[in-house]
Amino acid sequence: GRKKKMTAKPGATYGEIGGHTEGQQTVKIFNPTYLMKPREGTKFLKRDVEMTMAKILQEKLQSKEYDPVEQSQLTKELCTEIQSAVKQMGYERYKIVIQVNITEATGQ
């Protein structure tokens, strides 16, 4: 035979959606919990992040000279510090990826 199409409203009982009627158990229907846009006040503000990064870079690199041996550790420290500072800014549901490259400015 033909199959009956079943639909339900939130809080409907089995009897109301074509199920059995003994006990009239409640069917719980949940709405999706995903968000289509950032919550109010949590939108990513590029300008604020750039200012934070510039402040950290200025503090850490102001008195440094290029040393190829030291740069590997310095880039890791800068990445960690910048990522920590950006996370503290309270951006939810954003994946923060930090990449730092330090090169020598020769002939400039």
C-alpha positions in Angstrom: 0.0 0.0 0.0 0.8 3.6 0.0 3.0 5.0 2.7 1.5 7.8 4.8 3.6 11.0 5.0 4.2 12.0 8.7 4.8 15.5 9.9 4.9 16.9 13.4 4.8 20.2 15.2 6.9 20.8 18.3 5.2 19.1 21.2 3.0 16.9 19.1 2.0 13.5 20.4 2.5 10.2 18.6 -1.2 10.0 18.0 -1.2 13.4 16.3 1.5 12.3 13.8 0.1 8.9 13.0 1.7 6.8 15.7 -0.1 4.8 18.4 -2.4 6.6 20.8 -1.8 4.6 24.0 -0.2 6.8 26.5 0.0 9.7 24.1 3.8 10.2 24.5 5.2 13.6 23.5 7.5 13.8 20.5 10.3 16.4 21.1 11.4 18.2 18.0 14.5 20.4 18.3 15.5 23.2 16.1 19.1 23.3 14.7 21.6 24.9 17.0 24.1 26.2 14.3 24.5 29.9 13.8 24.5 31.5 10.3 26.2 34.7 11.5 28.3 35.8 14.4 26.6 36.6 17.7 25.9 40.3 18.4 29.2 42.0 19.4 31.5 39.2 18.3 32.0 40.1 14.7 35.7 39.9 13.7 37.2 43.4 13.5 40.3 43.3 11.4 41.4 46.8 12.4 41.5 45.9 16.1 43.4 42.7 15.5 45.9 44.5 13.3 46.5 47.1 16.0 47.0 44.4 18.6 49.5 42.6 16.3 51.4 45.9 15.5 51.7 46.6 19.3 53.1 43.2 20.0 55.5 43.3 17.1 56.7 46.8 18.0 57.4 45.7 21.6 59.2 42.5 20.7 61.2 43.6 17.6 62.0 47.3 18.4 65.5 46.7 19.7 66.3 43.4 17.9 68.7 42.9 15.1 68.4 40.1 12.6 70.0 36.9 13.8 69.3 33.8 11.6 69.9 31.4 14.6 67.5 33.2 16.9 64.7 33.8 14.4 63.1 30.4 14.5 62.4 30.6 18.3 61.4 34.3 18.0 58.8 33.5 15.3 57.3 30.7 17.5 57.1 33.1 20.5 55.5 35.8 18.4 52.9 33.4 16.9 52.0 32.2 20.4 51.7 35.7 21.9 49.7 37.1 19.0 47.3 34.1 19.0 46.8 34.4 22.8 46.1 38.1 22.5 43.6 37.7 19.7 41.8 34.9 21.5 41.5 37.2 24.6 39.7 39.6 22.4 36.7 37.3 22.6 36.1 36.2 19.1 33.9 33.1 19.2 33.6 30.5 16.5 36.6 31.8 14.6 39.7 29.7 13.9 42.7 32.0 14.5 45.7 31.1 12.4 48.9 33.1 12.9 51.9 33.0 10.6 55.1 35.0 11.2 58.0 35.3 8.7 61.1 37.2 9.7 63.6 38.0 6.9 66.7 40.2 6.7 66.3 43.5 4.9 69.5 43.6 2.9 70.4 46.4 0.6 67.4 48.6 1.7 
